[in-house]
């Protein structure tokens, strides 16, 4: 390729996103002291471009501008250019996305920031075309203007940067007050107001899956019996599974739908979306026993194992929307193409899936079942398998093979939970492989040492890495009954308290990390649950599992700090409020005690795990020394009978039962 004439400093990085720009004519630097020292020495402003490897408009910006030699010349002459992978450095992204939102009222990727050499931003924006037109300022115009201002009116730019820095650095203090019942009620009301009844979901277009909204509503239904809460979840999951956002041929979900019907997705597939949706579909199968939810959960899990799990065990981060330079080309179909490959009867059958000569997306067809109520029959399934084999001939989209501890944590938990609900041990085996990879390559005895991995350690570990992996290991402990996972989860929970807890709840970065414009926090639930809400959930689970007061005290302290924010903006803290809702119920435990070889006990334990009951902790006790050391309160329970079970609520246990029939 012609662009390979150039090689810049990004060639030495591990991030796939940075490596995608390693042959641009732009003299890119990674974020670091070298770049800012160069800016100070050469007296230049800094141009920051933040994105990620599967971002469609990031690719467009690269093709239009960063491979453009004229624009590269402007950048090289007047700026120090810095590339940031938001998935490797979410702290930098969080800080400067906040700046962009404060300055412009919106944000997104690619994110463009111009700043002084001492990191004070004076311009923020998102995608910029290479040249001005159609009412948009072009990148060339912006760069020339800033270069002139830097020479002639630098004081104005510096003052703008100082003003923004002062605004962003306004003291963040712990909230005061806050009412749990009010937060729960506020979220319930908000989700009902946001709900789109025709096709489900919580917006018109674009539509994001928002699985943590769905999980909250399931918990609300379980707690209060509100049938409409469960109805919203059922309808949304059904509609998504019928739309084009779901890959009917290969399994798994795209990032979001560009329309209100879930038909036309933004075709990139993210690990975290599929992890969270796997969890949601598995839980809905646990609630209803309906095969529609089981099928989607199973197909999503197998997509993750087939396409997203590395040979070493870790789950990859994402698959791009584009292939061969076209968005969605890998996933869409042309009737003319299929008419050459399939018998006429099979092509006709695929009209049930929306196949037409004109298509429904740029002249091609996204397969879907929108408007139908029946589930795929045997012929549908046979044809979809046939299409999967045909699709193997297509050029696949780029795969970001970076291993993220945070996203692996979500995937491990989703796979573990789905394994328990679906009764498929291969899912748990896959989750164990991923957990072993993370805890071997990305952790030591004290906890995580990096947050990303691609042949070697990448970026630092953040709050979400620690919190999501702690929850993942607790889920693995539940499904495998291997006490080692519980012990490692405790190490991570201790570490996140030691490294991230502060008076305002949790910092996104560990104490002593690189100082940025403001201290980044990870408190708002967006496409993913926040690091703070996941950390709170891990603390609550450990408290309910172990009964240890230190976990309860830590949980209560963080809830007190975060609850005022959650009460003021419930949808932005849905995952946190789900944990608050669970915390309002007295802790319940079911303890099954028997010898390790008791088939009756194992069967009863698995049956309890298959249920949807987030308010109850199920504990297996085989009398082993390891379990007694990990959960000392179990010493008072004996295992001398073939089967025994205790149901305990608020630390008061009922009389034991000595058969599974009595328990159920």
VOGU-3710 file (C-alpha; in Angstrom, 3 decimals, decimal comma):
1> xxxxxxxxxx> 0,000/0,000/0,000  1,175/3,518/-0,757  0,685/4,650/2,827  3,334/2,127/3,937  5,904/4,656/2,700  5,458/6,235/6,137  6,055/4,778/9,564  5,603/6,720/12,787  6,082/6,016/16,492  2,791/4,140/16,794
11> xxxxxxxxxx> 4,477/1,144/15,157  5,890/0,250/18,596  2,493/0,189/20,330  0,326/-2,851/21,119  -3,091/-1,221/20,607  -4,718/-2,333/17,317  -6,211/1,145/16,958  -2,847/2,857/17,268  -1,263/0,320/14,931  -3,931/1,148/12,316
21> xxxxxxxxxx> -2,390/4,658/12,202  1,266/3,587/12,301  1,725/4,189/8,564  -0,061/7,529/8,306  2,017/10,447/7,037  1,074/12,186/10,309  3,979/12,128/12,775  1,860/10,536/15,500  2,971/10,125/19,090  1,306/7,904/21,678
31> xxxxxxxxxx> 0,113/9,696/24,812  3,118/10,210/27,074  5,826/12,524/28,357  7,749/12,464/25,080  4,915/14,100/23,165  4,284/16,871/25,669  7,990/17,560/26,151  8,288/17,975/22,363  5,363/20,396/22,416  7,012/22,469/25,134
41> xxxxxxxxxx> 10,421/22,402/23,471  9,111/23,304/20,019  6,442/25,650/21,414  3,519/23,968/19,630  -0,068/23,178/20,596  -1,048/19,511/20,905  -3,568/17,820/18,596  -5,261/14,861/20,319  -7,314/12,332/18,350  -9,198/9,711/20,387
51> xxxxxxxxxx> -11,009/6,708/18,924  -11,096/2,929/18,826  -10,347/0,207/16,335  -13,915/-0,663/15,268  -15,220/2,927/15,098  -16,636/3,522/11,592  -16,200/7,301/11,574  -12,702/6,934/12,989  -11,858/4,974/9,848  -13,499/7,630/7,681
61> xxxxxxxxxx> -11,483/10,368/9,398  -8,282/8,417/8,853  -8,947/7,840/5,141  -10,034/11,415/4,496  -7,567/13,334/6,661  -4,811/11,355/8,340  -3,810/9,674/5,078  -4,066/13,064/3,326  -0,540/14,379/2,850  -1,611/18,042/2,808
71> xxxxxxxxxx> -3,404/17,768/6,154  -0,598/15,623/7,558  1,845/18,378/6,579  -0,204/20,933/8,515  -0,296/18,702/11,572  3,419/17,968/11,401  4,335/21,626/10,896  2,170/23,282/13,517  1,273/20,644/16,136  2,411/17,669/18,111
81> xxxxxxxxxx> -0,103/14,981/17,100  -1,127/12,369/19,692  -3,277/9,287/19,109  -5,225/7,714/22,009  -7,079/4,378/22,069  -10,084/5,028/24,288  -10,316/1,319/25,113  -6,729/1,223/26,347  -6,879/4,607/28,111  -10,509/5,149/29,156
91> xxxxxxxxxx> -9,305/7,645/31,778  -8,006/10,057/29,128  -11,150/9,538/27,076  -13,413/10,172/30,076  -11,669/13,435/30,921  -11,630/14,891/27,411  -15,055/13,597/26,480  -16,285/15,532/29,521  -14,466/18,564/28,138  -16,110/18,107/24,732
101> xxxxxxxxxx> -19,562/17,752/26,263  -18,993/20,839/28,421  -17,779/22,925/25,470  -20,176/21,725/22,755  -23,091/20,025/24,519  -22,432/16,678/22,836  -19,702/14,143/22,217  -18,730/10,990/20,386  -15,921/9,375/18,457  -13,648/10,241/16,823
111> xxxxxxxxxx> -12,933/12,857/19,472  -10,694/15,789/18,547  -9,040/17,969/21,198  -6,594/20,850/20,798  -4,633/21,812/23,899  -1,649/23,721/25,192  1,589/21,844/25,968  0,516/21,749/29,639  -2,657/19,821/28,685  -5,176/22,689/28,936
121> xxxxxxxxxx> -7,790/22,180/26,169  -9,001/25,148/24,106  -10,934/23,317/21,342  -13,067/20,167/21,340  -15,052/18,467/18,596  -15,815/15,104/17,028  -15,620/14,134/13,344  -14,343/16,893/11,063  -14,276/16,601/7,254  -10,933/17,323/5,612
131> xxxxxxxxxx> -12,186/20,509/3,914  -14,903/23,000/4,762  -18,277/22,611/3,079  -21,964/21,934/3,677  -21,913/24,104/6,758  -19,057/22,181/8,412  -15,618/23,548/9,220  -12,919/21,416/7,648  -9,886/20,138/9,480  -7,566/22,077/7,177
141> xxxxxxxxxx> -9,374/25,338/7,983  -9,277/24,632/11,704  -5,570/23,758/11,715  -4,584/26,846/9,699  -6,689/29,084/11,932  -5,192/27,669/15,129  -1,655/27,911/13,750  -2,234/31,604/13,012  -3,789/32,244/16,420  -0,927/30,431/18,153
151> xxxxxxxxxx> 1,501/32,824/16,481  -0,503/36,029/16,758  -3,025/35,706/19,619  -1,683/32,935/21,758  -2,901/34,622/24,920  -6,529/34,087/23,861  -5,988/30,356/23,347  -4,084/29,979/26,608  -6,787/31,883/28,503  -9,465/29,675/26,917
161> xxxxxxxxxx> -7,535/26,621/28,059  -7,158/28,023/31,572  -10,853/28,844/31,720  -11,850/25,330/30,641  -9,382/23,792/33,095  -10,791/25,858/35,977  -14,339/24,931/35,025  -13,577/21,216/34,761  -11,562/21,205/38,001  -14,443/22,413/40,154
171> xxxxxxxxxx> -14,286/20,342/43,297  -16,131/17,039/43,221  -17,358/16,152/46,652  -19,231/13,219/48,073  -22,980/13,574/47,907  -25,043/14,166/50,985  -28,320/12,538/51,793  -29,980/10,434/49,145  -32,871/8,061/49,563  -32,803/4,491/48,301
181> xxxxxxxxxx> -36,568/4,174/47,916  -36,687/7,443/45,999  -33,913/6,300/43,640  -35,673/2,996/42,957  -39,018/4,719/42,399  -37,376/7,328/40,170  -35,797/4,685/37,936  -39,040/2,721/37,664  -40,914/5,835/36,594  -38,192/6,964/34,193
191> xxxxxxxxxx> -37,978/3,614/32,384  -41,742/3,516/31,914  -41,660/7,046/30,496  -38,771/6,189/28,159  -40,180/2,844/27,008  -41,101/2,524/23,305  -44,015/0,059/23,315  -44,205/-0,765/19,604  -40,769/-2,305/19,200  -39,487/-2,247/22,754
201> xxxxxxxxxx> -36,371/-0,493/23,946  -36,066/2,918/25,518  -35,656/5,354/22,633  -36,727/5,863/19,048  -33,550/6,030/16,939  -30,784/5,242/17,327  -31,739/2,389/19,660  -29,204/0,879/22,036  -29,948/-2,431/23,787  -29,315/-1,100/27,352
211> xxxxxxxxxx> -29,335/-4,544/29,013  -28,830/-3,058/32,505  -32,250/-1,391/32,141  -33,702/-4,811/31,369  -31,972/-6,479/34,302  -33,295/-3,794/36,648  -36,854/-4,392/35,420  -36,477/-8,134/35,947  -35,364/-7,470/39,527  -38,292/-5,090/40,024
221> xxxxxxxxxx> -40,668/-7,787/38,805  -39,115/-10,325/41,166  -39,252/-7,948/44,123  -42,717/-6,474/43,652  -44,477/-8,701/41,139  -44,989/-5,848/38,660  -46,126/-7,642/35,514  -45,604/-4,598/33,288  -41,906/-4,516/34,217  -41,452/-8,081/33,030
231> xxxxxxxxxx> -43,571/-7,379/29,956  -41,255/-4,567/28,856  -38,257/-6,884/29,112  -39,897/-9,768/27,282  -41,087/-7,564/24,429  -37,750/-5,767/24,034  -35,717/-8,980/23,996  -38,127/-10,576/21,516  -38,034/-7,601/19,162  -34,243/-7,338/19,251
241> xxxxxxxxxx> -33,936/-11,041/18,496  -36,188/-10,608/15,446  -34,449/-7,517/14,107  -31,332/-7,019/12,055  -29,348/-5,978/15,126  -29,155/-9,720/15,823  -26,973/-11,804/13,509  -29,374/-14,613/12,633  -26,720/-16,445/10,634  -23,768/-16,369/13,013
251> xxxxxxxxxx> -25,191/-15,310/16,362  -24,346/-12,250/18,421  -25,534/-8,660/18,404  -24,359/-5,528/16,644  -23,626/-2,357/18,558  -26,968/-0,585/18,084  -29,807/-0,052/15,629  -29,957/3,084/13,502  -33,763/2,852/13,286  -36,565/2,359/15,774
261> xxxxxxxxxx> -37,433/-1,183/14,564  -34,026/-2,748/15,354  -33,649/-3,427/11,599  -30,504/-1,629/10,393  -27,632/-1,937/12,845  -24,314/-0,227/13,112  -22,691/-3,544/12,277  -19,722/-3,551/14,650  -19,917/-6,251/17,324  -18,545/-5,426/20,750
271> xxxxxxxxxx> -17,628/-8,003/23,386  -19,307/-6,048/26,166  -22,666/-5,770/24,360  -22,767/-9,485/23,687  -21,663/-10,322/27,223  -24,430/-8,227/28,772  -27,095/-9,406/26,325  -26,075/-13,025/26,857  -26,672/-12,460/30,572  -30,063/-10,817/29,929
281> xxxxxxxxxx> -31,355/-13,537/27,571  -30,162/-16,285/29,909  -31,943/-14,659/32,842  -35,141/-14,266/30,842  -34,978/-17,946/29,981  -34,604/-18,630/33,707  -37,731/-16,538/34,332  -39,940/-17,901/31,543  -38,516/-21,215/30,374  -39,378/-20,074/26,832
291> xxxxxxxxxx> -37,189/-21,493/24,085  -36,932/-18,179/22,220  -34,678/-16,772/24,930  -32,716/-19,988/25,355  -31,964/-20,130/21,633  -30,593/-16,582/21,459  -28,555/-17,019/24,632  -27,051/-20,263/23,340  -26,257/-18,824/19,904  -24,671/-15,705/21,425
301> xxxxxxxxxx> -22,532/-17,816/23,742  -21,372/-19,998/20,882  -20,586/-16,928/18,784  -18,300/-15,732/21,581  -16,579/-19,104/21,828  -16,257/-19,571/18,070  -15,311/-16,091/16,895  -14,203/-14,100/19,923  -12,130/-16,444/22,073  -8,388/-16,561/21,526
311> xxxxxxxxxx> -6,547/-19,892/21,436  -4,993/-18,874/24,763  -8,420/-18,326/26,340  -9,062/-14,597/26,562  -11,986/-13,052/24,704  -11,224/-10,559/21,938  -12,613/-7,020/22,104  -14,589/-6,353/18,928  -15,322/-6,945/15,267  -15,481/-4,028/12,857
321> xxxxxxxxxx> -18,594/-2,846/11,021  -16,694/-2,544/7,740  -15,187/-5,095/5,388  -13,695/-4,327/1,994  -14,333/-0,662/2,762  -18,108/-1,048/3,073  -20,162/-1,008/6,232  -22,029/-4,259/6,798  -20,818/-5,941/3,610  -19,984/-9,172/5,450
331> xxxxxxxxxx> -23,503/-9,494/6,881  -25,904/-8,465/4,094  -27,263/-10,511/1,186  -28,253/-10,003/-2,426  -31,024/-12,097/-3,887  -29,135/-12,347/-7,186  -26,099/-13,782/-5,401  -28,160/-16,317/-3,486  -30,112/-17,311/-6,609  -26,837/-18,548/-8,083
341> xxxxxxxxxx> -25,963/-20,547/-4,967  -29,294/-21,931/-3,722  -32,260/-23,744/-5,267  -35,180/-21,491/-6,167  -37,315/-22,982/-3,373  -34,752/-22,039/-0,739  -34,444/-18,497/-2,086  -38,231/-18,217/-1,951  -38,223/-19,500/1,632  -35,795/-16,746/2,625
351> xxxxxxxxxx> -38,421/-14,151/1,778  -39,752/-15,003/5,217  -36,520/-13,352/6,382  -36,959/-10,178/4,363  -35,000/-11,206/1,252  -36,179/-9,209/-1,803  -34,590/-8,082/-5,085  -34,539/-4,464/-3,845  -33,342/-5,280/-0,345  -33,822/-3,194/2,780
361> xxxxxxxxxx> -30,336/-1,700/3,146  -28,598/0,046/0,254  -29,996/-2,456/-2,255  -29,119/-5,481/-0,149  -30,971/-7,420/2,519  -30,459/-7,592/6,255  -32,153/-10,806/7,346  -34,832/-10,252/9,964  -38,121/-11,537/11,358  -39,670/-8,162/12,233
371> xxxxxxxxxx> -43,456/-8,384/12,301  -43,557/-12,132/12,857  -44,511/-13,952/16,021  -43,399/-17,491/15,258  -39,959/-18,905/16,023  -37,603/-20,325/13,358  -38,658/-23,794/12,218  -36,407/-26,666/11,178  -36,190/-25,429/7,583  -35,230/-21,945/8,768
381> xxxxxxxxxx> -32,473/-23,357/10,937  -31,188/-25,573/8,119  -31,053/-22,642/5,708  -29,351/-20,341/8,212  -26,645/-22,955/8,694  -26,253/-23,140/4,930  -25,921/-19,346/4,742  -23,282/-19,476/7,456  -21,170/-21,743/5,259  -21,687/-19,430/2,278
391> xxxxxxxxxx> -20,742/-16,412/4,376  -17,379/-17,949/5,157  -16,415/-17,030/1,590  -16,969/-13,330/2,338  -14,043/-11,192/3,476  -14,507/-10,948/7,250  -14,358/-7,631/9,089  -11,303/-6,610/11,076  -11,132/-8,189/14,527  -9,659/-6,261/17,444
401> xxxxxxxxxx> -7,748/-9,022/19,233  -6,899/-6,913/22,240  -7,850/-8,605/25,534  -9,602/-6,222/27,939  -9,811/-7,288/31,584  -12,975/-5,243/32,075  -14,787/-6,656/29,050  -13,518/-10,172/29,732  -14,979/-9,832/33,203  -18,409/-9,102/31,728
411> xxxxxxxxxx> -18,068/-11,986/29,260  -16,855/-14,479/31,879  -19,784/-13,598/34,125  -22,248/-13,850/31,247  -20,870/-17,212/30,157  -20,850/-18,558/33,706  -24,421/-17,466/34,330  -25,614/-18,827/30,980  -23,884/-22,121/31,741  -25,838/-22,438/34,973
421> xxxxxxxxxx> -29,184/-21,477/33,431  -28,850/-23,418/30,171  -27,175/-26,417/31,775  -24,317/-26,269/29,258  -20,971/-26,967/30,920  -18,994/-25,996/27,809  -19,887/-22,374/28,511  -18,401/-22,572/31,995  -15,316/-24,259/30,572  -14,909/-21,371/28,134
431> xxxxxxxxxx> -15,301/-18,867/30,977  -12,692/-20,697/33,061  -10,208/-20,523/30,168  -10,742/-16,778/29,869  -10,398/-16,248/33,616  -7,191/-18,250/33,693  -5,788/-16,130/30,881  -6,554/-12,856/32,638  -5,359/-14,012/36,044  -2,181/-15,521/34,573
441> xxxxxxxxxx> -1,120/-12,876/32,057  -2,705/-9,729/33,464  -2,495/-10,220/37,235  -0,167/-11,190/40,059  -0,736/-12,192/43,701  -1,904/-8,665/44,581  -4,332/-8,261/41,697  -4,390/-6,853/38,175  -1,216/-5,372/36,708  -2,681/-4,235/33,368
451> xxxxxxxxxx> -6,079/-3,609/31,854  -5,360/-4,692/28,280  -3,159/-7,304/26,641  -1,996/-7,885/23,091  1,052/-10,179/23,082  2,281/-8,131/26,081  0,785/-5,859/28,753  -0,964/-2,786/27,397  -2,621/0,029/29,329  -3,005/0,241/33,111
461> xxxxxxxxxx> -5,835/-1,437/35,003  -8,762/0,786/35,965  -11,643/0,475/38,414  -13,866/-1,360/35,905  -11,135/-3,934/35,247  -10,917/-4,819/38,938  -14,668/-4,669/39,556  -15,787/-6,660/36,516  -13,192/-9,360/37,102  -14,211/-9,606/40,774
471> xxxxxxxxxx> -17,830/-10,188/39,726  -16,695/-12,640/37,055  -14,753/-14,753/39,536  -17,697/-14,781/41,947  -19,905/-16,048/39,102  -17,308/-18,701/38,256  -17,152/-19,783/41,895  -20,920/-20,213/41,911  -21,080/-22,379/38,802  -17,888/-24,418/39,324
481> xxxxxxxxxx> -17,900/-24,592/43,153  -14,126/-24,106/42,959  -13,177/-22,143/46,069  -10,034/-20,795/44,382  -12,164/-18,411/42,317  -13,762/-17,028/45,469  -10,356/-16,425/47,029  -9,154/-14,568/43,939  -12,355/-12,514/43,888  -11,622/-11,445/47,463
491> xxxxxxxxxx> -8,119/-10,347/46,448  -9,565/-8,180/43,682  -12,240/-6,716/45,966  -9,626/-5,880/48,604  -7,498/-4,313/45,894  -10,219/-2,129/44,460  -10,996/-0,784/47,939  -7,324/-0,109/48,620  -6,547/1,413/45,227  -9,718/3,211/44,105
501> xxxxxxxxxx> -12,033/4,019/47,054  -12,266/7,652/48,160  -14,676/10,001/49,896  -16,752/10,432/46,729  -17,096/6,682/46,104  -14,500/5,419/43,678  -11,911/7,017/41,433  -11,574/5,596/37,941  -7,778/5,480/38,274  -5,758/4,013/41,100
511> xxxxxxxxxx> -4,281/6,262/43,752  -0,974/7,648/42,516  -1,856/7,272/38,832  -0,914/9,888/36,224  -2,490/13,269/37,027  -4,839/14,457/34,287  -6,782/17,687/33,810  -9,342/16,404/36,309  -9,504/13,202/38,320  -11,522/10,833/36,107
521> xxxxxxxxxx> -14,470/9,042/37,656  -16,435/6,079/36,325  -19,837/6,588/37,926  -22,373/6,801/35,086  -23,945/3,750/33,474  -23,805/4,207/29,709  -23,515/1,448/27,132  -21,818/-0,524/29,902  -22,439/-0,443/33,649  -19,988/1,917/35,310
531> xxxxxxxxxx> -16,947/0,719/37,172  -18,430/2,202/40,345  -21,740/0,340/40,049  -19,953/-2,931/39,278  -17,641/-2,432/42,265  -20,639/-1,832/44,531  -22,249/-5,002/43,207  -19,122/-7,036/43,969  -19,037/-5,697/47,531  -22,700/-6,543/48,047
541> xxxxxxxxxx> -22,266/-10,068/46,698  -19,276/-10,711/48,933  -21,145/-9,416/51,963  -24,142/-11,650/51,259  -21,931/-14,625/50,533  -19,517/-14,355/53,450  -21,421/-12,347/56,046  -18,220/-10,402/56,755  -18,874/-6,930/58,119  -15,969/-5,327/56,251
551> xxxxxxxxxx> -17,744/-5,893/52,939  -21,013/-4,551/54,349  -19,302/-1,462/55,744  -17,521/-0,762/52,460  -20,752/-1,281/50,514  -22,705/1,071/52,774  -20,014/3,766/52,593  -19,945/3,801/48,795  -23,743/3,727/48,542  -23,938/6,772/50,806
561> xxxxxxxxxx> -21,517/8,602/48,514  -23,165/7,614/45,222  -26,860/7,542/46,107  -27,459/11,320/45,758  -26,220/11,222/42,144  -28,310/8,142/41,457  -31,401/9,763/42,914  -30,890/12,902/40,818  -30,441/10,973/37,542  -31,796/7,420/37,878
571> xxxxxxxxxx> -31,355/6,202/34,251  -27,672/7,173/34,386  -27,233/4,931/37,424  -29,536/2,025/36,566  -27,026/-0,697/37,429  -26,231/0,927/40,755  -29,936/1,255/41,580  -30,440/-2,432/40,734  -27,897/-3,231/43,450  -29,669/-0,773/45,790
581> xxxxxxxxxx> -32,972/-2,568/45,104  -31,383/-5,924/45,932  -29,865/-4,387/49,070  -33,284/-3,360/50,351  -34,235/-6,999/50,734  -32,951/-8,881/53,808  -30,041/-11,160/52,846  -31,234/-14,670/52,032  -29,093/-17,760/51,766  -29,711/-21,371/50,878
591> xxxxxxxxxx> -26,908/-23,574/52,185  -26,641/-27,095/50,804  -24,340/-29,309/52,831  -23,298/-32,802/51,827  -20,263/-34,778/50,853  -18,532/-33,744/47,659  -19,807/-36,889/45,886  -23,495/-36,396/46,748  -25,428/-36,483/43,469  -28,625/-35,333/45,189
601> xxxxxxxxxx> -26,891/-32,275/46,636  -25,225/-31,396/43,336  -28,528/-31,706/41,481  -30,342/-29,516/44,010  -27,592/-26,893/43,875  -27,745/-26,717/40,087  -31,543/-26,499/40,164  -31,354/-23,504/42,504  -28,774/-21,785/40,300  -31,032/-22,178/37,262
611> xxxxxxxxxx> -33,639/-19,945/38,894  -33,813/-16,193/38,491  -33,494/-14,998/42,069  -31,011/-12,161/42,558  -32,111/-11,824/46,169  -30,887/-15,253/47,247  -27,316/-16,517/47,590  -26,914/-20,257/47,086  -23,934/-21,823/48,878  -22,494/-25,296/48,427
621> xxxxxxxxxx> -20,644/-26,774/51,399  -18,823/-30,102/51,189  -17,089/-29,940/54,559  -13,657/-29,336/53,068  -10,994/-27,409/54,942  -10,628/-24,993/52,025  -14,303/-24,023/52,244  -14,110/-23,627/56,019  -11,162/-21,261/55,624  -12,852/-19,260/52,895
631> xxxxxxxxxx> -16,271/-19,125/54,591  -15,656/-19,722/58,332  -19,351/-19,561/59,284  -19,865/-22,876/57,458  -18,022/-24,756/60,217  -21,256/-24,862/62,209  -22,968/-26,871/59,464  -22,345/-30,601/59,325  -22,098/-32,800/56,281  -22,647/-36,178/57,908
641> xxxxxxxxxx> -25,970/-36,763/56,124  -26,381/-37,586/52,428  -28,219/-34,287/51,983  -29,045/-31,309/54,158  -30,177/-27,790/53,336  -30,766/-24,653/55,382  -32,792/-21,644/54,265  -31,599/-18,551/56,116  -32,958/-15,010/55,994  -31,438/-11,979/57,663
651> xxxxxxxxxx> -28,988/-14,322/59,435  -31,767/-16,470/60,913  -31,996/-20,057/59,629  -35,021/-22,295/59,497  -34,851/-25,951/60,474  -32,804/-28,007/58,039  -34,409/-30,276/55,501  -32,834/-33,590/54,590  -34,046/-34,229/51,059  -34,223/-32,187/47,900
661> xxxx> -37,976/-32,849/47,706  -38,497/-31,066/51,018  -36,386/-28,123/49,851  -38,370/-27,585/46,662
//
